[in-house]
Amino acid sequence: MTRVRLVLVRHGESHWNVEERYQGQEDSGLTEVGRAQAEMAAEVLIDRYGAADLVLSSDLPRAVDTAAAYLRRIGGSARTDARLREIDVGTWGGRTRAEVAAAHPDEIAAFNRGVDIPRGGGETFGQLRERVWAALSEAVGATVVVFTHGGPIRVATAAALRVPPPGEHAFASVSNCSLTVIDHAGPTGVHRLVAYNAPTAAGSQATKVE
């Protein structure tokens, strides 16, 4: 059985992360702290894994810009894949957590109960999980480094452990530039979670909204 080691890296701190705004598939760009986090994460990746056989990235700028620090060190390029984007939060994009909670109390209450609602008319976590896991399952190579987002990392972890939806809500929010490592064993094998949300940058924090 050929295993693929998937090293999932959440992007660095973005401006809307700091402001606790829902970001989804919109983008606010990395902060200076986020760029420094990307550099630190790149050093950790080089130290632990060297040059990966394949580098994948969400096509959203905050993920692409985080990947750039690592790619510069290995002299390689990333294959971007829209399936690795953050969950689509629809009309919630750009709004603060507090604003959404005040405007949509019933939806937030349902979400907190574990109901898989489409956020802001966008995607459900079930839809996110289907597209992200499909993209990761196609990856080939002994070591594959993947630059993506908090939501995709949580659903990928749940999928790897075969935790049924909405079990991803039991996993802690993912910190900026942390590493989550999954040994993917193919369609019939048993996957292994090697690490979850392991920090690479001092002081990086998990954000409460995607």
Backbone as a printed PyTorch tensor [residue, N CA C, xyz], in Angstrom:
tensor([[[  0.8360,  -1.1850,   0.0000],
         [  0.0000,   0.0000,   0.0000],
         [  0.8820,   1.2500,   0.0000]],

        [[  0.6440,   2.1600,  -0.9340],
         [  1.4060,   3.3950,  -1.0260],
         [  0.7140,   4.4920,  -0.2330]],

        [[  1.4250,   5.0150,   0.7520],
         [  0.8760,   6.1040,   1.5560],
         [  1.3970,   7.4450,   1.0350]],

        [[  0.5510,   8.4310,   1.1040],
         [  0.9210,   9.7950,   0.7540],
         [  0.8650,  10.6210,   2.0330]],

        [[  1.9820,  11.2120,   2.4010],
         [  1.9830,  12.0790,   3.5850],
         [  1.5280,  13.4730,   3.1560]],

        [[  0.3620,  13.8640,   3.6460],
         [ -0.2120,  15.1730,   3.3530],
         [  0.1360,  16.1220,   4.4910]],

        [[  0.8410,  17.1820,   4.1780],
         [  1.1920,  18.1910,   5.1740],
         [  0.3490,  19.4320,   4.8690]],

        [[ -0.6790,  19.6300,   5.6700],
         [ -1.6290,  20.7150,   5.4240],
         [ -1.2080,  21.9480,   6.2200]],

        [[ -1.0570,  23.0620,   5.5400],
         [ -0.5960,  24.3060,   6.1510],
         [ -1.6990,  25.3550,   6.0170]],

        [[ -2.1390,  25.8880,   7.1450],
         [ -3.0880,  26.9890,   7.0490],
         [ -2.3310,  28.2620,   6.6780]],

        [[ -2.9750,  29.1370,   5.9340],
         [ -2.3480,  30.3930,   5.5090],
         [ -1.9880,  31.2780,   6.7150]],

        [[ -1.1360,  32.2560,   6.4820],
         [ -0.7580,  33.2120,   7.5130],
         [ -1.8880,  34.1650,   7.8600]],

        [[ -1.6760,  34.9130,   8.9120],
         [ -2.6890,  35.8530,   9.3930],
         [ -3.0820,  36.8470,   8.2990]],

        [[ -4.3870,  37.0170,   8.1220],
         [ -4.9050,  37.9870,   7.1590],
         [ -5.5190,  39.1740,   7.9040]],

        [[ -5.7730,  40.2390,   7.1520],
         [ -6.3660,  41.4340,   7.7660],
         [ -7.7400,  41.1280,   8.3660]],

        [[ -8.5330,  40.3260,   7.6730],
         [ -9.8660,  40.0270,   8.2040],
         [ -9.8040,  39.0260,   9.3510]],

        [[ -8.7650,  38.2160,   9.4260],
         [ -8.5720,  37.3890,  10.6210],
         [ -8.4690,  38.2870,  11.8540]],

        [[ -7.6570,  39.3290,  11.7420],
         [ -7.4430,  40.2450,  12.8650],
         [ -8.7480,  40.9260,  13.2570]],

        [[ -9.5480,  41.2830,  12.2690],
         [-10.7980,  42.0050,  12.5090],
         [-11.9790,  41.0740,  12.8100]],

        [[-11.7200,  39.7620,  12.8440],
         [-12.7590,  38.7480,  13.0590],
         [-13.9130,  38.9040,  12.0650]],

        [[-13.5430,  39.0610,  10.8070],
         [-14.5170,  39.1170,   9.7200],
         [-14.5350,  37.7810,   8.9880]],

        [[-15.7300,  37.3560,   8.6080],
         [-15.8450,  36.1650,   7.7760],
         [-15.1660,  36.4560,   6.4410]],

        [[-14.3760,  35.5140,   6.0030],
         [-13.5880,  35.7170,   4.7930],
         [-14.0470,  34.8030,   3.6640]],

        [[-14.2450,  33.5300,   3.9840],
         [-14.7200,  32.5980,   2.9720],
         [-13.8470,  32.6180,   1.7420]],

        [[-14.4600,  32.8390,   0.5850],
         [-13.7210,  32.8410,  -0.6700],
         [-13.3760,  34.2460,  -1.1490]],

        [[-13.6200,  35.2290,  -0.2900],
         [-13.0790,  36.5640,  -0.5250],
         [-11.6830,  36.5970,   0.0880]],

        [[-10.9740,  37.7230,  -0.0980],
         [ -9.6080,  37.7630,   0.4080],
         [ -9.2550,  39.1670,   0.8470]],

        [[ -8.5480,  39.2580,   1.9730],
         [ -8.1570,  40.5680,   2.4960],
         [ -6.6480,  40.7550,   2.5140]],

        [[ -5.9030,  39.7560,   2.0960],
         [ -4.4520,  39.8530,   2.0610],
         [ -3.8060,  39.5570,   3.4040]],

        [[ -2.5610,  39.1180,   3.3540],
         [ -1.8130,  38.8270,   4.5710],
         [ -1.3650,  40.1110,   5.2550]],

        [[ -1.3690,  40.1010,   6.5750],
         [ -0.7500,  41.1760,   7.3390],
         [  0.7610,  40.9910,   7.3300]],

        [[  1.4860,  41.9580,   7.8560],
         [  2.9270,  41.7970,   7.9930],
         [  3.2440,  40.6250,   8.9190]],

        [[  2.4350,  40.4710,   9.9640],
         [  2.5960,  39.3110,  10.8440],
         [  2.3830,  38.0260,  10.0660]],

        [[  1.3640,  38.0160,   9.2080],
         [  1.0860,  36.8300,   8.4050],
         [  2.2260,  36.4630,   7.4790]],

        [[  2.8770,  37.4780,   6.9180],
         [  4.0220,  37.2120,   6.0350],
         [  5.2100,  36.6620,   6.8320]],

        [[  5.3830,  37.1770,   8.0310],
         [  6.4460,  36.6510,   8.8880],
         [  6.1410,  35.2160,   9.3050]],

        [[  4.8890,  34.9310,   9.5730],
         [  4.4830,  33.5610,   9.9060],
         [  4.7850,  32.6170,   8.7520]],

        [[  4.5150,  33.0650,   7.5270],
         [  4.7810,  32.2320,   6.3510],
         [  6.2610,  31.9010,   6.2390]],

        [[  7.1240,  32.8690,   6.5370],
         [  8.5630,  32.6250,   6.4910],
         [  8.9770,  31.5990,   7.5460]],

        [[  8.4190,  31.7250,   8.7430],
         [  8.7430,  30.7730,   9.8040],
         [  8.2400,  29.3770,   9.4640]],

        [[  7.0260,  29.3060,   8.9200],
         [  6.4850,  28.0090,   8.5240],
         [  7.3430,  27.3660,   7.4450]],

        [[  7.8300,  28.1730,   6.5130],
         [  8.6860,  27.6450,   5.4450],
         [  9.9520,  27.0270,   6.0080]],

        [[ 10.5380,  27.6720,   7.0010],
         [ 11.7470,  27.1290,   7.6210],
         [ 11.4650,  25.7870,   8.2910]],

        [[ 10.3170,  25.6870,   8.9750],
         [  9.9420,  24.4250,   9.6270],
         [  9.7220,  23.3370,   8.5800]],

        [[  9.0340,  23.6850,   7.5000],
         [  8.7710,  22.7090,   6.4370],
         [ 10.0750,  22.1970,   5.8220]],

        [[ 11.0070,  23.0990,   5.5670],
         [ 12.2970,  22.6960,   5.0080],
         [ 13.0310,  21.7820,   5.9710]],

        [[ 13.0160,  22.1360,   7.2430],
         [ 13.7320,  21.3540,   8.2460],
         [ 13.1500,  19.9510,   8.3810]],

        [[ 11.8300,  19.8390,   8.3250],
         [ 11.1820,  18.5480,   8.5740],
         [ 10.9850,  17.7120,   7.3220]],

        [[ 10.7180,  18.3660,   6.1900],
         [ 10.3050,  17.6130,   5.0030],
         [ 11.1490,  17.8910,   3.7650]],

        [[ 11.9980,  18.9090,   3.8120],
         [ 12.7760,  19.2340,   2.6330],
         [ 11.8730,  19.6970,   1.5000]],

        [[ 12.2700,  19.3580,   0.2870],
         [ 11.4650,  19.7180,  -0.8850],
         [ 10.4230,  18.6330,  -1.1200]],

        [[  9.1660,  19.0140,  -1.0430],
         [  8.0780,  18.0530,  -1.2210],
         [  8.0360,  17.5360,  -2.6620]],

        [[  7.4700,  16.3620,  -2.8220],
         [  7.2750,  15.8120,  -4.1690],
         [  6.2420,  16.6140,  -4.9550]],

        [[  5.2960,  17.2010,  -4.2310],
         [  4.2410,  17.9840,  -4.8630],
         [  3.8050,  19.0580,  -3.8760]],

        [[  3.5810,  20.2670,  -4.3890],
         [  3.0260,  21.3530,  -3.5790],
         [  1.6890,  21.7630,  -4.1940]],

        [[  0.6550,  21.7210,  -3.3760],
         [ -0.6780,  22.1480,  -3.7920],
         [ -1.0590,  23.4010,  -3.0200]],

        [[ -1.9140,  24.2100,  -3.6160],
         [ -2.3830,  25.4050,  -2.9220],
         [ -3.7980,  25.7460,  -3.3580]],

        [[ -4.5800,  26.2060,  -2.4160],
         [ -5.8020,  26.9230,  -2.7540],
         [ -5.4210,  28.0600,  -3.6940]],

        [[ -6.3390,  28.4450,  -4.5640],
         [ -6.0300,  29.5340,  -5.4910],
         [ -6.3200,  30.9130,  -4.9000]],

        [[ -6.7670,  30.9750,  -3.6410],
         [ -7.0210,  32.2670,  -3.0170],
         [ -5.6890,  32.9280,  -2.6370]],

        [[ -5.5760,  34.2520,  -2.7880],
         [ -4.2910,  34.9200,  -2.6020],
         [ -3.6230,  34.6780,  -1.2590]],

        [[ -4.3820,  34.5950,  -0.1570],
         [ -3.7290,  34.4270,   1.1420],
         [ -3.0220,  33.0780,   1.2620]],

        [[ -3.5360,  32.0660,   0.5730],
         [ -2.8620,  30.7650,   0.5560],
         [ -1.6710,  30.7820,  -0.4020]],

        [[ -1.8710,  31.3550,  -1.5800],
         [ -0.7850,  31.4450,  -2.5720],
         [  0.3890,  32.2330,  -2.0090]],

        [[  0.1000,  33.3390,  -1.3230],
         [  1.1610,  34.1730,  -0.7680],
         [  1.8840,  33.4660,   0.3770]],

        [[  1.1700,  32.6440,   1.1330],
         [  1.8180,  31.8690,   2.1950],
         [  2.7360,  30.8140,   1.5870]],

        [[  2.2850,  30.1800,   0.5260],
         [  3.0850,  29.1530,  -0.1400],
         [  4.3760,  29.7090,  -0.7240]],

        [[  4.3610,  30.9900,  -1.1040],
         [  5.4930,  31.5770,  -1.8170],
         [  6.7930,  31.4820,  -1.0220]],

        [[  6.7030,  31.6170,   0.3090],
         [  7.9190,  31.5680,   1.1350],
         [  8.5890,  30.2040,   1.0400]],

        [[  7.7990,  29.1490,   1.0530],
         [  8.3310,  27.7890,   0.9390],
         [  8.8340,  27.5260,  -0.4810]],

        [[  8.0760,  27.9340,  -1.4670],
         [  8.4510,  27.6860,  -2.8570],
         [  9.7550,  28.3950,  -3.2100]],

        [[  9.9580,  29.5650,  -2.6520],
         [ 11.1990,  30.2960,  -2.8940],
         [ 12.3980,  29.5110,  -2.3830]],

        [[ 12.2260,  28.8090,  -1.2870],
         [ 13.3300,  28.0430,  -0.6990],
         [ 13.6320,  26.7710,  -1.4730]],

        [[ 12.6040,  26.1570,  -2.0430],
         [ 12.8470,  24.8980,  -2.7530],
         [ 13.0150,  25.1000,  -4.2600]],

        [[ 12.7910,  26.3340,  -4.7130],
         [ 12.9260,  26.6100,  -6.1400],
         [ 11.8810,  25.9010,  -6.9690]],

        [[ 10.6670,  25.7530,  -6.4120],
         [  9.6080,  25.0300,  -7.1100],
         [  8.3760,  25.8780,  -7.3300]],

        [[  7.3330,  25.2150,  -7.7630],
         [  6.0580,  25.8870,  -8.0110],
         [  4.9410,  25.0590,  -7.4010]],

        [[  3.8100,  25.6870,  -7.2120],
         [  2.6430,  25.0100,  -6.6530],
         [  1.5850,  24.8130,  -7.7230]],

        [[  0.8230,  23.7410,  -7.5770],
         [ -0.3500,  23.5330,  -8.4230],
         [ -1.5600,  24.0480,  -7.6670]],

        [[ -2.2040,  25.0690,  -8.1880],
         [ -3.3660,  25.6200,  -7.5000],
         [ -4.6170,  24.8200,  -7.8400]],

        [[ -5.5040,  24.7280,  -6.8590],
         [ -6.7270,  23.9420,  -7.0180],
         [ -7.8450,  24.6640,  -6.2660]],

        [[ -8.8660,  25.0990,  -6.9890],
         [ -9.9800,  25.8260,  -6.3860],
         [-10.7420,  24.9810,  -5.3720]],

        [[-10.6120,  23.6680,  -5.4480],
         [-11.3060,  22.8000,  -4.4860],
         [-10.7220,  22.9260,  -3.0850]],

        [[ -9.5390,  23.5080,  -2.9750],
         [ -8.8990,  23.6820,  -1.6850],
         [ -9.2160,  25.0360,  -1.0510]],

        [[-10.1240,  25.7820,  -1.6700],
         [-10.5410,  27.0690,  -1.1050],
         [-11.2610,  26.8850,   0.2330]],

        [[-11.3380,  27.9950,   0.9740],
         [-12.1360,  28.0240,   2.1970],
         [-13.6050,  27.8410,   1.8380]],

        [[-14.4180,  27.5090,   2.8370],
         [-15.8520,  27.3570,   2.6310],
         [-16.4390,  28.6740,   2.1120]],

        [[-17.4010,  28.5790,   1.2210],
         [-18.0980,  29.7440,   0.6900],
         [-19.1100,  30.2120,   1.7380]],

        [[-18.9050,  31.4130,   2.2730],
         [-19.8160,  31.9270,   3.3070],
         [-20.8360,  32.9040,   2.7430]],

        [[-20.9440,  32.9770,   1.4300],
         [-21.9960,  33.7700,   0.7990],
         [-22.0050,  35.2140,   1.2480]],

        [[-23.1830,  35.6820,   1.6740],
         [-23.3640,  37.0870,   2.0350],
         [-22.6990,  37.4550,   3.3570]],

        [[-22.1620,  36.4620,   4.0790],
         [-21.4730,  36.7680,   5.3320],
         [-20.0600,  37.3000,   5.0880]],

        [[-19.5440,  37.1450,   3.8920],
         [-18.1820,  37.5590,   3.5990],
         [-17.9600,  39.0420,   3.8660]],

        [[-16.9070,  39.3520,   4.6150],
         [-16.5730,  40.7310,   4.9310],
         [-17.2700,  41.2810,   6.1600]],

        [[-18.1990,  40.5220,   6.7210],
         [-18.9240,  40.9710,   7.9110],
         [-18.2830,  40.3820,   9.1590]],

        [[-18.3340,  41.1270,  10.2520],
         [-17.7260,  40.6330,  11.4770],
         [-18.5810,  39.5310,  12.0900]],

        [[-17.9380,  38.7820,  12.9450],
         [-18.6410,  37.7310,  13.6840],
         [-19.8250,  38.3180,  14.4500]],

        [[-19.6110,  39.4710,  15.0830],
         [-20.6740,  40.1060,  15.8610],
         [-21.8280,  40.5560,  14.9710]],

        [[-21.5090,  41.0960,  13.8050],
         [-22.5530,  41.5600,  12.8840],
         [-23.4160,  40.3980,  12.4050]],

        [[-22.7850,  39.2930,  12.0690],
         [-23.5360,  38.1260,  11.5900],
         [-24.3900,  37.5390,  12.7140]],

        [[-23.8360,  37.4760,  13.9230],
         [-24.5800,  36.9360,  15.0590],
         [-25.8180,  37.7760,  15.3470]],

        [[-25.7020,  39.0960,  15.2080],
         [-26.8380,  39.9760,  15.4640],
         [-27.8890,  39.8910,  14.3650]],

        [[-27.4420,  39.7350,  13.1270],
         [-28.3730,  39.7300,  11.9930],
         [-29.0120,  38.3650,  11.7470]],

        [[-28.3260,  37.2870,  12.1530],
         [-28.8010,  35.9370,  11.8390],
         [-28.7430,  35.0380,  13.0760]],

        [[-29.4410,  35.4000,  14.1450],
         [-29.3370,  34.6060,  15.3820],
         [-29.8350,  33.1750,  15.2230]],

        [[-30.8770,  32.9690,  14.3980],
         [-31.4220,  31.6160,  14.2350],
         [-30.4270,  30.7150,  13.5200]],

        [[-29.7710,  31.2520,  12.4890],
         [-28.7900,  30.4530,  11.7560],
         [-27.5870,  30.1250,  12.6380]],

        [[-27.1290,  31.1010,  13.4040],
         [-25.9890,  30.8550,  14.2840],
         [-26.3530,  29.8280,  15.3560]],

        [[-27.5630,  29.9260,  15.8920],
         [-27.9990,  28.9520,  16.9000],
         [-28.0600,  27.5530,  16.3000]],

        [[-28.5610,  27.4370,  15.0720],
         [-28.6260,  26.1330,  14.4040],
         [-27.2240,  25.5810,  14.1750]],

        [[-26.3280,  26.4390,  13.7320],
         [-24.9450,  26.0180,  13.5020],
         [-24.3150,  25.5260,  14.7990]],

        [[-24.5480,  26.2460,  15.8810],
         [-23.9820,  25.8480,  17.1750],
         [-24.5560,  24.5320,  17.6900]],

        [[-25.7600,  24.1720,  17.2180],
         [-26.3620,  22.8790,  17.5860],
         [-25.8250,  21.7490,  16.7220]],

        [[-25.0230,  22.0850,  15.7200],
         [-24.4770,  21.0610,  14.8490],
         [-25.2320,  20.8860,  13.5460]],

        [[-26.1910,  21.7770,  13.2620],
         [-26.9210,  21.7090,  11.9920],
         [-26.0170,  22.2610,  10.8910]],

        [[-25.8910,  21.5350,   9.8080],
         [-24.9660,  21.9100,   8.7380],
         [-25.6630,  22.8480,   7.7620]],

        [[-25.7860,  24.1070,   8.1530],
         [-26.4660,  25.0920,   7.3230],
         [-25.5070,  25.6630,   6.2860]],

        [[-26.0420,  26.1240,   5.1330],
         [-25.1870,  26.8480,   4.1900],
         [-24.9610,  28.2640,   4.7110]],

        [[-23.7580,  28.5860,   5.0580],
         [-23.4680,  29.8850,   5.6510],
         [-23.7060,  31.0140,   4.6460]],

        [[-24.5480,  31.9470,   5.0150],
         [-24.8060,  33.0990,   4.1580],
         [-25.3180,  32.7240,   2.7820]],

        [[-25.9560,  31.5610,   2.6870],
         [-26.4170,  31.0860,   1.3780],
         [-25.3190,  30.4510,   0.5510]],

        [[-24.1560,  30.2330,   1.1730],
         [-23.0380,  29.6250,   0.4510],
         [-23.0340,  28.1200,   0.5700]],

        [[-21.9520,  27.5610,   1.1170],
         [-21.7910,  26.1140,   1.2020],
         [-22.1130,  25.5710,   2.5860]],

        [[-22.3950,  24.2840,   2.6260],
         [-22.4200,  23.5440,   3.8830],
         [-21.0400,  22.9320,   4.1060]],

        [[-20.7950,  22.4990,   5.3420],
         [-19.5320,  21.8180,   5.6140],
         [-19.4730,  20.4750,   4.8820]],

        [[-20.6300,  19.8590,   4.6660],
         [-20.6580,  18.6130,   3.9110],
         [-20.1600,  18.8120,   2.4860]],

        [[-20.5730,  19.9080,   1.8570],
         [-20.1130,  20.2090,   0.5040],
         [-18.6200,  20.5270,   0.4910]],

        [[-18.1860,  21.2740,   1.5070],
         [-16.7580,  21.5810,   1.6300],
         [-15.9510,  20.3020,   1.7500]],

        [[-16.3870,  19.4070,   2.6210],
         [-15.6710,  18.1600,   2.8560],
         [-15.5620,  17.3280,   1.5820]],

        [[-16.6140,  17.2610,   0.8190],
         [-16.6100,  16.4520,  -0.4070],
         [-15.5690,  16.9590,  -1.3920]],

        [[-15.5290,  18.2780,  -1.6020],
         [-14.5920,  18.7930,  -2.6140],
         [-13.1420,  18.7650,  -2.1290]],

        [[-12.9280,  19.0660,  -0.8390],
         [-11.5600,  19.0760,  -0.3220],
         [-10.9730,  17.6650,  -0.3090]],

        [[-11.7460,  16.7000,   0.1830],
         [-11.2260,  15.3380,   0.2640],
         [-10.9860,  14.7590,  -1.1240]],

        [[-11.8070,  15.1220,  -2.0830],
         [-11.5840,  14.6690,  -3.4620],
         [-10.2510,  15.2010,  -3.9860]],

        [[ -9.9650,  16.4670,  -3.7270],
         [ -8.7030,  17.0510,  -4.1860],
         [ -7.5080,  16.3820,  -3.5160]],

        [[ -7.5760,  16.1610,  -2.2150],
         [ -6.4620,  15.5580,  -1.4960],
         [ -6.2580,  14.1020,  -1.8960]],

        [[ -7.3330,  13.4040,  -2.1920],
         [ -7.2370,  11.9900,  -2.5500],
         [ -6.5720,  11.7730,  -3.8990]],

        [[ -6.5110,  12.8110,  -4.7110],
         [ -5.8600,  12.7130,  -6.0220],
         [ -4.3570,  12.9840,  -5.9490]],

        [[ -3.8790,  13.4610,  -4.8010],
         [ -2.4690,  13.8480,  -4.6750],
         [ -1.5690,  12.6150,  -4.7630]],

        [[ -0.4720,  12.7720,  -5.4660],
         [  0.4730,  11.6720,  -5.6580],
         [  1.8680,  12.1310,  -5.2500]],

        [[  2.5610,  11.2950,  -4.4800],
         [  3.9140,  11.6010,  -4.0420],
         [  4.1100,  11.1510,  -2.6130]],

        [[  5.3430,  10.9180,  -2.2180],
         [  5.5940,  10.4860,  -0.8500],
         [  5.2180,  11.5710,   0.1410]],

        [[  5.5670,  12.8250,  -0.1920],
         [  5.2370,  13.9650,   0.6560],
         [  4.6020,  15.0490,  -0.1950]],

        [[  3.4220,  15.4780,   0.2120],
         [  2.6820,  16.5250,  -0.5040],
         [  2.3630,  17.6350,   0.4960]],

        [[  2.8480,  18.8300,   0.2280],
         [  2.5830,  19.9830,   1.0820],
         [  1.4220,  20.7660,   0.4690]],

        [[  0.4400,  21.0750,   1.3090],
         [ -0.8060,  21.6800,   0.8350],
         [ -1.0650,  22.9690,   1.6090]],

        [[ -1.1260,  24.0900,   0.9190],
         [ -1.4280,  25.3790,   1.5450],
         [ -2.9140,  25.6750,   1.3670]],

        [[ -3.6220,  25.7670,   2.4850],
         [ -5.0640,  25.8800,   2.4040],
         [ -5.5940,  26.7050,   3.5840]],

        [[ -6.7470,  26.3660,   4.1080],
         [ -7.4780,  27.2080,   5.0580],
         [ -7.9770,  26.3790,   6.2440]],

        [[ -8.4760,  27.0710,   7.2590],
         [ -8.9100,  26.3900,   8.4720],
         [-10.0400,  25.4090,   8.2590]],

        [[-11.0790,  25.8250,   7.5260],
         [-12.2120,  24.9300,   7.2810],
         [-11.8140,  23.6660,   6.5500]],

        [[-11.1000,  23.7710,   5.4280],
         [-10.6380,  22.5730,   4.7310],
         [ -9.7920,  21.6440,   5.5920]],

        [[ -8.9620,  22.2000,   6.4670],
         [ -8.1240,  21.3470,   7.3160],
         [ -8.9910,  20.5750,   8.3060]],

        [[ -9.9860,  21.2220,   8.8610],
         [-10.8650,  20.5370,   9.8150],
         [-11.6570,  19.4170,   9.1420]],

        [[-12.2230,  19.6840,   7.9620],
         [-13.0140,  18.6390,   7.3070],
         [-12.1240,  17.5260,   6.7770]],

        [[-10.9040,  17.8520,   6.3450],
         [ -9.9890,  16.8060,   5.8890],
         [ -9.6050,  15.8870,   7.0410]],

        [[ -9.3970,  16.4590,   8.2100],
         [ -9.0770,  15.6500,   9.3850],
         [-10.2280,  14.7280,   9.7310]],

        [[-11.4370,  15.2550,   9.7050],
         [-12.6170,  14.4300,   9.9910],
         [-12.7700,  13.3220,   8.9570]],

        [[-12.5410,  13.6510,   7.6890],
         [-12.6540,  12.6420,   6.6320],
         [-11.5980,  11.5560,   6.8040]],

        [[-10.3660,  11.9550,   7.1330],
         [ -9.2920,  10.9760,   7.3050],
         [ -9.5960,  10.0000,   8.4300]],

        [[-10.2000,  10.5030,   9.4960],
         [-10.5300,   9.6620,  10.6430],
         [-11.9010,   9.0060,  10.5130]],

        [[-12.5450,   9.2490,   9.3740],
         [-13.8780,   8.7140,   9.0960],
         [-14.8880,   9.1030,  10.1890]],

        [[-14.7660,  10.3260,  10.6450],
         [-15.7330,  10.8900,  11.5840],
         [-16.9090,  11.4130,  10.7610]],

        [[-18.1080,  10.9240,  10.9810],
         [-19.2280,  11.3620,  10.1520],
         [-19.5770,  12.8280,  10.3860]],

        [[-20.0800,  13.5170,   9.3570],
         [-20.5280,  14.8970,   9.5440],
         [-21.6360,  14.9480,  10.5910]],

        [[-21.7330,  15.9970,  11.4020],
         [-20.8850,  17.1960,  11.4220],
         [-19.7510,  17.0970,  12.4400]],

        [[-19.0600,  15.9580,  12.4810],
         [-18.0250,  15.7190,  13.4740],
         [-16.8530,  16.6680,  13.4150]],

        [[-16.7030,  17.3860,  12.2800],
         [-15.5930,  18.3330,  12.1800],
         [-15.6930,  19.4560,  13.2180]],

        [[-16.9070,  19.6830,  13.7340],
         [-17.0720,  20.7410,  14.7330],
         [-16.3990,  20.3950,  16.0540]],

        [[-16.0660,  19.1230,  16.2470],
         [-15.3980,  18.7100,  17.4870],
         [-13.9030,  19.0370,  17.4610]],

        [[-13.3730,  19.3880,  16.2850],
         [-11.9550,  19.7030,  16.1750],
         [-11.7280,  21.1860,  16.4480]],

        [[-10.6680,  21.4870,  17.1710],
         [-10.3420,  22.8770,  17.4950],
         [-10.0930,  23.6830,  16.2220]],

        [[-10.3860,  24.9680,  16.3040],
         [-10.0710,  25.8520,  15.1910],
         [ -8.5690,  25.8230,  14.9200]],

        [[ -8.2060,  26.0610,  13.6730],
         [ -6.8240,  25.8770,  13.2250],
         [ -6.0810,  27.2120,  13.2480]],

        [[ -4.8900,  27.2110,  13.8140],
         [ -4.0830,  28.4310,  13.9210],
         [ -3.3880,  28.7510,  12.6000]],

        [[ -3.1270,  30.0280,  12.4000],
         [ -2.4110,  30.4600,  11.2070],
         [ -1.0460,  29.7870,  11.1180]],

        [[ -0.7360,  29.2610,   9.9430],
         [  0.5410,  28.6280,   9.6170],
         [  0.8540,  27.4020,  10.4740]],

        [[ -0.1630,  26.8010,  11.0790],
         [  0.0460,  25.5260,  11.7650],
         [  0.0980,  24.3980,  10.7400]],

        [[  0.6160,  23.2440,  11.1820],
         [  0.7030,  22.0680,  10.3220],
         [ -0.2310,  20.9760,  10.8320]],

        [[ -0.9500,  20.3800,   9.9160],
         [ -1.7280,  19.1750,  10.2000],
         [ -1.2430,  18.1100,   9.2200]],

        [[ -0.8680,  16.9560,   9.7370],
         [ -0.2230,  15.9340,   8.9060],
         [ -1.0850,  14.6730,   8.8950]],

        [[ -1.4190,  14.2230,   7.6990],
         [ -2.2490,  13.0380,   7.4990],
         [ -1.5140,  12.0720,   6.5840]],

        [[ -1.3990,  10.8230,   7.0030],
         [ -0.9090,   9.7760,   6.1120],
         [ -2.1090,   9.1730,   5.4020]],

        [[ -2.2120,   9.4700,   4.1200],
         [ -3.3590,   9.0290,   3.3120],
         [ -3.0380,   7.6630,   2.7140]],

        [[ -3.9220,   6.6970,   2.9590],
         [ -3.6400,   5.3100,   2.5690],
         [ -4.4390,   4.8450,   1.3570]],

        [[ -4.9600,   5.7790,   0.5760],
         [ -5.7060,   5.3680,  -0.6000],
         [ -7.1620,   5.0800,  -0.2880]],

        [[ -7.9240,   4.6370,  -1.2900],
         [ -9.3780,   4.5000,  -1.1280],
         [ -9.8230,   3.4240,  -0.1470]],

        [[ -8.9920,   2.4150,   0.1050],
         [ -9.4330,   1.3150,   0.9740],
         [ -8.6210,   1.1770,   2.2500]],

        [[ -7.5540,   1.9390,   2.3870],
         [ -6.6810,   1.8100,   3.5490],
         [ -7.1540,   2.6190,   4.7430]],

        [[ -6.4270,   2.4660,   5.8350],
         [ -6.7100,   3.2080,   7.0630],
         [ -5.7730,   4.4110,   7.1130]],

        [[ -6.3350,   5.5980,   7.1100],
         [ -5.5400,   6.8140,   7.1700],
         [ -5.0850,   7.0520,   8.6070]],

        [[ -3.9710,   7.7820,   8.7530],
         [ -3.4590,   8.0820,  10.0890],
         [ -3.2950,   9.5870,  10.2570]],

        [[ -3.7750,  10.0910,  11.3940],
         [ -3.5350,  11.4830,  11.7420],
         [ -2.2290,  11.5450,  12.5330]],

        [[ -1.2190,  12.1830,  11.9630],
         [  0.1020,  12.2570,  12.5730],
         [  0.2150,  13.4790,  13.4830]],

        [[ -0.3570,  14.5940,  13.0480],
         [ -0.3140,  15.8330,  13.8400],
         [ -1.5140,  16.6800,  13.4650]],

        [[ -2.0010,  17.4470,  14.4410],
         [ -3.1220,  18.3490,  14.1730],
         [ -2.8110,  19.7110,  14.7790]],

        [[ -2.8800,  20.7360,  13.9320],
         [ -2.7680,  22.1170,  14.4040],
         [ -1.4480,  22.3590,  15.1520]],

        [[ -0.3650,  21.7720,  14.6760],
         [  0.9430,  21.9310,  15.3110],
         [  1.5280,  23.2890,  14.9260]],

        [[  1.8590,  24.1390,  15.8980],
         [  2.3020,  25.5000,  15.5790],
         [  3.6860,  25.5250,  14.9390]],

        [[  3.8670,  26.4970,  14.0520],
         [  5.1940,  26.7430,  13.4800],
         [  5.6680,  28.1530,  13.8050]],

        [[  4.7350,  29.0300,  14.1600],
         [  5.0630,  30.4320,  14.4030],
         [  4.6370,  30.8190,  15.8090]],

        [[  5.5560,  31.3580,  16.5850],
         [  5.2440,  31.7680,  17.9510],
         [  4.1580,  32.8250,  17.9570]],

        [[  3.1720,  32.6410,  18.8150],
         [  2.1280,  33.6350,  18.9780],
         [  0.9940,  33.5450,  17.9860]],

        [[  1.0330,  32.6090,  17.0380],
         [ -0.0680,  32.5030,  16.0850],
         [ -1.2950,  31.9720,  16.8130]],

        [[ -2.4600,  32.4570,  16.4020],
         [ -3.6930,  32.1140,  17.0760],
         [ -4.7160,  31.5850,  16.0920]],

        [[ -5.6500,  30.7970,  16.6290],
         [ -6.7680,  30.3520,  15.8050],
         [ -7.7790,  31.4890,  15.7140]],

        [[ -8.4360,  31.6090,  14.5810],
         [ -9.4790,  32.6110,  14.4200],
         [-10.8400,  31.9440,  14.5640]],

        [[-11.8180,  32.6960,  15.0090],
         [-13.1200,  32.1420,  15.3190],
         [-14.0450,  32.0630,  14.1110]],

        [[-13.6450,  32.6680,  13.0090],
         [-14.4600,  32.6470,  11.7990],
         [-13.5780,  32.2480,  10.6250]],

        [[-14.1740,  31.5920,   9.6140],
         [-13.4100,  31.1520,   8.4620],
         [-13.2520,  32.2940,   7.4590]]])
